Amino acid sequence: MSIKILQPGLFSTIQDRGRMGFAKFGVPKSGAMDLYSAKIANLLLGNSENEALIEITLMGPKLEFTQATQISITGLAASVKLNDDKISLNKILEVRKGDQLHIQQILKGARLYLAVKGGFDSEEKLGSKSMYAPITNSSKIKKGDEISYHPFNSSDEKKHAHIKFNENYFNDEIEVFAGPEFEQLSEILKLNLFRKEFSISKNNSRMAYQLEETFENDLKPILTQPVLPGTVQFTPSGNLIILMRDCQTTGGYPRIFQLSEDSINKLAQKKQGDKLKFKLIDL
Amino acid sequence: MSYKNPTFKAFNKQAILITWDEIIDENLLKFILQYKKIIQQNWLKEKVEVINTYNSLLINYTFTIKNLYDEISSLKSLLKDVEISNMLKVNQFTIPVCYDVKFGMDLKEISNKNHLEISQIIALHTQPNYTVFFTGFLPGFLYLGGLQKELYISRKKSPRLDVKKGAVGIGEKQTGIYPQNSAGGWQIIGNSPLCFFDASKKNPSPFQGGDKLKFESISLKEYEEIKKEVGNNSYQFQTEIYEY
């Protein structure tokens, strides 16, 4: 049994919680950009948190189920149709053999997560199903792909009605810890960085989000150092680049902030033109 | 700051960063690698991942660190177990590279800019016993130390979009091998037929920080032969044990 991809949407990938233990080989962690929404999608169905699901970006795919199962779609707001019926997000949905699901457009936020009961059974490399070429063969879901899932057995049905998707999780405050090079910033610059409102540039992807605003940067470059998803790099041209889940394992730009895990998830729901403010918090 | 006195910092709630002076130095690397090994032995149960760069260690935990202060003091207490004089036992690799101009499209540029014959560039590049400091940038990309000063050259003004897998390049004071097709700004001097990263293997790369590596010049014909062996999985990396 599988999902047939009739239209892939703008950019849809398979993700779980990512690759752990391969950073020493220079392998990005990958995994769902918004791990919060991905977790809720799995838990609604009684899946483990790490089951592979489909991450959908801005414009959704159209797909067909070859076997009855249960699904969940989590996110902030989107127009989604199951056959001809409008359906709502963040709950368990029954699908029958031959049903067509069309995720038309994401109306609020930037990403949706489509989970299936028991998880998708796609190519696993280095302990994860997260798509990242050339670790995995494909970098995204393509038209005509068939992604298999485990059969749904109604006898092991678990109800997880108490799992709730909390919209308030996604406020605009991006919480950061001081990064390794934070103390090298001038006091005026520190003040400005926390006072200013930033906007997301068109250069935003699973690898990194670049912000529009620039500042004069007189920090000296650093030797290549470890970086993590959520590391905010300050480039010589004065740009702020927030590394995301598919980022490299090392980098040579000063690391001024480190986003909290929650803030990485929040940022993953932002798109070009969206605003944010940084707030410094203690570890 | 001595080797025994690095700075410790929580990177986030699941990672601790330990940083030494910003230097590229083999003795510091040996010290860091020993310390890394001691940490891994002591934190076996907790499943931490420790990666090193030239002058730092990053310890990634699979869970939120309960008490950062306690965690950092236990890490600090392990520092005294590192013996500066200890020998490091590593693998010595020999990496075949074809420096034919078919692959080495920037050999002429380096020849002009650095006033060297192409044969001298090859001789200078195959002479050192390079040190693998760590892997980063791309899966399987080795940060090597030991490039001869005569070969230092600035990066291309604009990066190429299609550097081929196996390309051997020079960028400023560094040399390295592109493990996959990639965009890149380094000056390309040759190509190695070997596979530097294989995601279908449990151990996708045979290289570790501290390993030694020499380049060996091969002909186009030898290149094709080795490429064939790599293709049908019958090629074995040439290694021996090295202590320093």
Boltz contact constraints between the chains, C-beta under 6 A:
constraints:
  - contact:
      token1: [A, 21]
      token2: [B, 49]
      max_distance: 6.0
  - contact:
      token1: [A, 23]
      token2: [B, 51]
      max_distance: 6.0
  - contact:
      token1: [A, 24]
      token2: [B, 51]
      max_distance: 6.0
  - contact:
      token1: [A, 25]
      token2: [B, 135]
      max_distance: 6.0
  - contact:
      token1: [A, 25]
      token2: [B, 139]
      max_distance: 6.0
  - contact:
      token1: [A, 25]
      token2: [B, 204]
      max_distance: 6.0
  - contact:
      token1: [A, 25]
      token2: [B, 205]
      max_distance: 6.0
  - contact:
      token1: [A, 26]
      token2: [B, 135]
      max_distance: 6.0
  - contact:
      token1: [A, 26]
      token2: [B, 136]
      max_distance: 6.0
  - contact:
      token1: [A, 26]
      token2: [B, 138]
      max_distance: 6.0
  - contact:
      token1: [A, 26]
      token2: [B, 139]
      max_distance: 6.0
  - contact:
      token1: [A, 26]
      token2: [B, 141]
      max_distance: 6.0
  - contact:
      token1: [A, 27]
      token2: [B, 139]
      max_distance: 6.0
  - contact:
      token1: [A, 125]
      token2: [B, 199]
      max_distance: 6.0
  - contact:
      token1: [A, 126]
      token2: [B, 199]
      max_distance: 6.0
  - contact:
      token1: [A, 134]
      token2: [B, 180]
      max_distance: 6.0
  - contact:
      token1: [A, 135]
      token2: [B, 199]
      max_distance: 6.0
  - contact:
      token1: [A, 223]
      token2: [B, 22]
      max_distance: 6.0
  - contact:
      token1: [A, 223]
      token2: [B, 54]
      max_distance: 6.0
  - contact:
      token1: [A, 224]
      token2: [B, 53]
      max_distance: 6.0
  - contact:
      token1: [A, 225]
      token2: [B, 53]
      max_distance: 6.0
  - contact:
      token1: [A, 225]
      token2: [B, 56]
      max_distance: 6.0
  - contact:
      token1: [A, 226]
      token2: [B, 53]
      max_distance: 6.0
  - contact:
      token1: [A, 226]
      token2: [B, 58]
      max_distance: 6.0
  - contact:
      token1: [A, 248]
      token2: [B, 137]
      max_distance: 6.0
  - contact:
      token1: [A, 249]
      token2: [B, 136]
      max_distance: 6.0
  - contact:
      token1: [A, 250]
      token2: [B, 53]
      max_distance: 6.0
  - contact:
      token1: [A, 250]
      token2: [B, 136]
      max_distance: 6.0
  - contact:
      token1: [A, 258]
      token2: [B, 11]
      max_distance: 6.0
  - contact:
      token1: [A, 258]
      token2: [B, 12]
      max_distance: 6.0
  - contact:
      token1: [A, 283]
      token2: [B, 10]
      max_distance: 6.0
